[in-house]
Amino acid sequence: MQWDSLLVAATARALAREMRAGRTRAVHMDRGAGRVALFLRGRTVVFGLHPTSTGLAVMGEAAPPADAVPLAGIARDVAAPPDERAILMEITRLRGRTRRTRLVLELSPGRWNAILTEGADDRIRSVLRPRSSGERELLPGAVYAPPRPSKRRGSSRPIALSSWRELFQDLEPRRRVATLVRNVAYTSRMNARAFLDDGDEAGWKRWRRWRDLKDLDPRLLSSGQGLQPYPYPLPGMEGGARETLLAALTDGSETLARASLVPSEVMSALERRLGAAEGRLARLREQLARLEDPVRMRRIGDLLLARMKLIPRGAARVALEDFEGGTVRVSLDPTLAPHENAARYYARAARVERAVAKLPSEIEEADTRLAAWYALSEEVAEGSVDAGELERRLGLPAPGPRSRRTPARLPYHRFRSSAGTEIRVGRGAGSNHELTFHHSNPDDIWLHARHASGAHVILRWRGEGNPAPRDLEEAAILAAVNSKGRTSGTVPVDWTRRKYVRKPRGATAGTVTLEREKTVFVSPDREVAERLRVDPDAEVFPETRSGGRETRKK
């Protein structure tokens, strides 16, 4: 919705009638959501001061959040400066040295803000968006300076019909709207046609009546930018009448009214849960779709054993005659004997069969979990879940002294390879040390981009021999993406068993020496890293990373 000075003036008068002599309890400024809530006995007034949620909603009484500013007092008046998009709420405190408090709402596009002032000099106690520009300093402790007053004609007293006619004399029709809005108070591009379409005298009379807020006819109109509450019907906009302007404003700010009392950080936690659940479901479905044929894998193993004598030593690829007389091209590990390559194909077939048995139930479970998060999101949108209940169902720490303690976090982000093997990526220099020496096993595979600062990576591995080539490649891609070499076309990544990684005495955290290392060359692929992510907040491809030191080798 849009605010113009006429709508602001009508809203201020409606709030004055609604709130006058009402007992205030607290005010809460949610900077993340761009929202301000004023808590009174019997009602709550919420203002949306964000480009995506601009509006006003009057709701029933609600409990202020723990971080709200206490404001025990009496609402004395609500007013709007002439021809300005600002609302001033006067509140008399019931106790304390400072009795005079004002809540100022600035509603100009691009300058939406809320300021809580105290004392006769209007010293700022709290501000929604602290800023300093030009002559105005909107910072706690500064004296509040209002925007420059309007200089349009008719703001302090109505202009005469003769002056109105002179304004448009000999003026081209296409310039009338711009001339009106530039020169006459309480006009805007939203309401200009109401004053110009019926002739000069009729338009002037209507402007006089609307300027003085006479014969209000509140409407909830439909514009090209969504719902638009307004104190009068506007040409070119359809909509229904409302009993009061506050009802029109509340109906037009339906989303704001429903979820307004849920703190933005709690809503962000819900959105992260939804994103993580959607990502997990998509990854599981992709894994199921990309599974190899286990029957074919076993047949290749059988073929390798049957044709062992025909396979040259060190071959990376071989064409063999299958049991039906056709030709099969088989990829091999040149460092392994034929029977060992056959064993690898049997192992691949067994992993695929386990995945085929396991993935459908995991997909069903992930789908159920995602549906539950969507259902909770709909409850929040309907206003049937308060902030406390939402925090409990999200598993967030309860408010109080304990919640201020930062819970210990793991020194790594978690990923999972296409075959289901866990991969751990260090968060920084100190975290790299913790991951390598306290959160891995001696037989795990350790990886790091060669000659580049970056994350230590652990591929969890307990099997004999080397890890599966695809697992190793994906872990190497994560090491490359989480290093300063991420912008290169190809990155060399060293790998070895974790038991062959040492920290030199006196070296800084993250600096290590290696033994028995090997090197693979991979292309940093952000899409692969995103696909393998398990942590919803994992830094898959950070712009900079100070942690991790270039490895030194023996």
N, C-alpha and C positions, 0 to 999 in steps of 0.2 A: 504494500500500500504506500501511498504518498501523503506527505503532510504539507499543507499550505497554511498561511497565516490565519485564514478563516476557519479551517478545521481545528487548528490549535486553539483559537480563541473560544470556539464552541465547546471543545473538550475541556478546557480549563474551567469554564463556567459549570459544566456538568459535574466535574470532579469536585468543585467547591460545594455544590449541593449534596453530593454523595458523602463527602468526607468531613464537612464542617463540624467541629466539636467532637469528632471521632477520636478515640484513644489510640495512639500509635504505639507499637511495641518494638519494632526493629526494621532496619533496612538492609538489604543484601544486594551487593553488586557482584555479578558473575561476569568477570572479564572475558573468560573463554567463550561464553555464549553471547556476550553483548546484551545482558539482561539485567534489569533492576527490579527488585520486588520490595514493595512497602507493605509491611504487615501491620494490620490494625485489628482491633477487636471486632469480630463479626465479618471481616472481609479482608481480601488481599488484592492489591493492585500491582499488576506486572506490566512493565514497559519493555518492549523489544527495541533495542537500539543497535541493530545489526542489519547490514544490507539484505540478508536473506530472511530475517525475521523481525521486520519493523512493525510495530503495532502496540496495542494496549488491550489488556484484558482485566476485568474485574471478576474475582471469584470469591468463594466462601473463605472462611477463616482457615488458616493453615499455620503449622508450627514453623518458626524461622529456623534455618539451618544453624549449625554450631558456630560458623564463622560470620554470622550476621552481626551488624553493628547495633547494639542495644539503643533503642530510641523511645524510651518511655516518655510520652508527652501527649499533647492535644493539638490536633490539626486546626489551625486558626483560619487559614485562607488558602485558596488556590487561584492564581491569576496568570495571565499572559501579557507581557508588554505589548503595547499597540503595534499591530502589523508585524509581529515577530513570531518566529517558529521556536518558541521557548515557553516552558511552563515552570512557574515558581510556586513551591509549596511552603507555606509558613507553618512552623511547628514550634510550640512552646514546651520546653522541657519541664518535667514535673520535679526534677531534682538535679543537683549539681550546680556549679557556679554559673555555667553558661546556660541561660534559659532560651535564647533565640537560636533556632536552627532552621536552615532552609535546604530543601532538596530542589535542585535546578536541573531541568531536563532540556537539553538543546537538541532540536529535532531537524536541523538543516542537513540535507544530503551531504555525506562526506564529513560532517562534523558532529555526528550523533555522539552525545556524551551525557553523563550524569555527574553532578557535583554536589557533595554534601558539605555545607558551610556551617560555621558556628560563630556566634558573637555579633556585635553590632557592625564590625568591620568585614563581616563575611569571609573569615579566614577558612581556607579549604581544609577540611578534615579528611575527606576521602574522595577519590575521583575514579570513574570507571575507566577512562583512557587518559592517563597522564600524558601531557604534551606541553611543549613550549614553542610558540611561534609568534613572531612579531611582538605586538604589545601585550599579548595575552599569555599568562603563565598559569597553566592549569596543573599545578603540582601541589601535593599536601604541604601545608604551611604557608603557601602564598595567599595573598588577598584575591578573592574572585573578582574578575573584571568581566562584565557582560559584553556580548558582541555589540558592535556599533549600532545605534538605533536606526530604524527605517527613516528614510527621507522622502518616501513617496507621499503624494498629496492625499489627504483624507485620513491620515492615521490618527491625528489628534482631534479633528473635527470634520464633518462631512463637507465635501465640495459642492458648490452650487451647480444647478442645471446648466447655467450659461457657461461655466468653466468646463463642464463635461462636454458640451457641444463644441466649444472652441478646440478642445483636445483633438477632435476627429474632423474638424473642418478641412475640406479640400484634401483629405487623406485617402490614398488608395485603399480599397478593401483589404488587400493582402497584408497591409501594414497595420491594420487596426488592432489585432491581437497583441503584437509586440509593443505597440505604443501604449495600450491599456496596461499591460503587465508591468511595463517599465515605469509608469507614472502614477498609477492609482493604487492606493493601499487595499489590502485584502483581496487582491485579484491574483490569478495565476493562470497558467495555460490550461489547467484542469477546469476552471470555472468561467473562463473568459467568454465563451460562446453564450452563456446565460445572460450576459450583460450587453451583448452586441447583436443578437439575432432578431430582436423585436423592435428595433428603432431606438433612437437616442433617449427619448423621454422614458419609455418603458424600461430600458436597460438601466437608466439612472435610478429610477424608483426602486427597481429590484436590488440594485447595489446598496442603496440606502437602507432598505429593509434587512438585507443579509448582513450588512456591516454592523447593524445594531442587534443582530441575532434575534430578530422578531419572527414569529410564526414558524418556528423550527419544524421541519418535516424530515426527520432522520431516515436515511436510506442506507442499504447495503448494496452497492452497485457493482457491476461487473465491467472491468476495463481490460485493455489489452495486456496489462501487467498483473492481472489477478483481481481479487476482491478489493473494493474501495469503499470504506465507510465515509459518509458525508452528511452534514446537517441538512442538506437540501437535495432535491433531484437535479441531475445534471444532464444537459442535452447530449444525446449520442450514447448514453450509458443506461443499460437496463438494470433493474434490480427491484427488490422488495422493500416495503416500508418496515421500520422497526419502532417499537414503543418509545425507546430512548436512544440517544446517541451512544451512550456507553454500551447498550445492548448491541448496536450495530458494530461498534469497535470490537467488542468481545467476540461476536460471531465472525467478524472478518479476520480475527487473529486466532482461529481455532487451534492451530498447531501450537502457538505460543501458550494458549490457555491450558492445553492438555499436559504438556511436558515442562511447563515453565518452572516448576519447583524442584526439578531434578537437576542437581549441579552438573555443569558441563563435563567435569572430569569423570563423573559416573556414567554419563551418556557415552563418553569416549571409550570407557571400559566395555560397555555393551557393544559398541560398534566394533571394537577389537575382537570380542568374542565371536561376533557374526562373521567378520572377515576371516578369522582363523578357522572357523567351522566350514565356511565355504571353500577355503583353500584346501583343507584336508580332504573334503569330499571330492573335489576336483582331482586332486593328486591320486587318490585311491582309484577312482574310475579310470584315470589315465594309465595307472599301473596295470589294471586288469586288462585294458584294451591292448597294451603293448607286450603282454606276456608271450614268450615264445612257445612253440609247440613242443611239449615234453616228449611226445612219441617220436618226433623227428630227432630230438637231441639224443634219445636212447639209440635210435637206429644208426646215427653217426658214430656213437660209441661202439656199437657192435661192428660197424664197418671198419673202424680203425683197428680193432682187435683182429678182425678177419684178414685185413690187408697190411698187417704190420711190416711184412718184409718188403712191401712195395713203396714204403714211405721213406724218403731220404732223410738222413739226420740233419737237423737244423732247418728243415723246411718250414716256412711260414704259411704256405698255402699249397694244397695238393688236390689234384683231380683224381677221383677213384671211381671204379665201376661199382655200382650198387648191386644189390641182390636180384634186381629185376632186369639187369642189363643196361641200365641207363648210366649217366655220368653225374657224379655229385662233387661239387667243389667245397672243400672243407678248410676252414681257417684253423691254424695251429699255433701254439706257443713254441717258437723254435728252440727255446731252452729246455723243453721237456721231451721225454721219450714218447713214442706213440701210445704206449699203454697208459702213461700219465695223462696225455691229452684225452684219451678215452675216458679216464676216470673223471676228468674235468667236465666232459659232456654229460656223464651220468649224474655228477653233482649238480650241474645246471638243471637237468631234468627234474631232479628231486626238489630243488628250490622252487621251480615253477609249479610243481604239483602241490607243494605246501602252500604256495601263494594262491593257487586256484581254490584250495580248500578253505583258506583263511579270509581272502579278500571280500567275498560276498557278505559275510557277516560283519566285517569291519565297515563296509560301505553302508550296510543297513543301519549300523549303530551311528555312523557319522551323519547319515541322513536324518535319523531321529533326533540327534543332538541339534542339528541345524534347525529343524522344525521347532524345537523347544525354544531356541534363541529367537526365532522369528515370532513365535507366539508371545514371548515376553516383550519383544519390541512393540507388538501391537497393543499389549496391555498398557505400556508406557504411553503410547500415542493416545489411548482412550482415557488416560488419567486415572486408571484403576490401580496403579502401583505407585506408592510414594517412594521418596528417595531412600528411606531406611530399608524398606522391603526389597527394593532393587539392589541395594548394596549387599544385603544378605544373600540374595539369590545369585549374585555375581561372585560371591565368595570374597568380597572386599573386606579389609579390616574394619572393625567397628570403631566409631568415633570415640575419642578419649585419649588419655595419656599414652596407652600402649600403641595406638595407631601412629604416633609420631616417630616411633622407632623404625628406622629403615630396615626391612628384612634383608637378611643375607641373600645375595643373589649368586648364582653359579657364575664361574669365571669364563663361561663359554656359551655360545649359541648352539642350538641343536639343529641338525639337518638329518635327512635320511636318504640313502642312496636308492636308486630305482629298484634294487633287489631287497631293500629293507634294512640295510646295514646302517647303524648309527654313525654319524660324522659330527665331531665337535670342533667348533671354530672359536679360537680365543678372542676375547674382547679388547685386549690391549697388552702393553708390556708386562705389567704385573700379573694380569690375568693369563697371559701366555705361560708364564712360569708356573702358576698354579695349575693350569690345565696339563702341562707337560709332566710335571713331577708329582702332582697330587690327585689328578682326576683322569688318570690313564693307567693301563696295565703294561707290564714290560713287553708283552708280545703284540701290543697294538701297533698300527702303522702310523708313523709320525711324518708330516709333510710340511714344507715351507718353500715359498718362492725363492729361487736362488738369486743372490746379490740384490735383494730388494726388501725393504722393511715391510712387515706385514704380519698377519696372524699365523700362529702355530695351529696346525690342523691335526686332529687325531681321528684316524679311521679305526673303529673298534674291530679287532680281528683276533680270533682265537684258534683259527684253523691252522693246519700244517701248510707249509709252503707259502707262496705269495698269494695276496688277495686276488679276487676276481678282477680281470682287466677293467671292466666297466666301473666297478666300485672304486678302483684306484684312480681311474681317469676323472670320475666325478669329484672325488676328494681333492685331486690336484686342481681341478677347475675352481673349487671353493678357495683353495690357497692362493690361486692367481687372482681371482676376483677381489679377495680381501688383502691385496698387497698393492704397493705403489706401482707395480708393473701391470696394473689392470688395463691400462690404455694401450698396451702393446698388442701386436697381432698374435704373437706366440710368446709364451712364458715358460722357461725351464723351471721345473719344480723338483726339488730333491726329496727323496723319501727313504726311510729306513725303519727298522724296528725301534720302538721307543726306548728299549733297553740299551741302544747304542747312541743315545743322546746324552750329553753331559753338559753341565754348567761349569765353566772355568771358575776357579776360586777368585773372588774379588770382582768378577764381571758384573755388569749391570743386568737388571732383570730382563729376561727375554733373549739374552745372548747365550748361545750354546755352541758346542762342537759336535761333530758327527763322525761316526765310523760306519763302514760298510754301506754307504749311501749309494743309491741309484738315482737316475734322473729321467723324468718323463717330460715331454713337451706338449703343452695344451694351449688352446685359445681361450682367453677369459670370456666366458659366456654368461651374461647376467640372467638370461632366461632360464638356464639350467639351474643356477643358484636359487632363483626364485621358486622354481618347481620343487626343489629338494627341501625347502625351508620347512621347519617344524615350529620354531618359536614364532609367535605372531609379531614380536617386536625385533626380530633378528635384523641386524644391520647387514643386509645382503651385499650391497655394493656402496659402502660409505665413500664420501667424496675425499676425506682425508682420514688417516689413521696414524696416530703418533706411536701406538704400541707396536712392539715387535722389533727385533733387531736383525740385521743381516747375519746369517749363520756363518760361523767359521768352522772349517773342516780340518780334521787331522790328516 
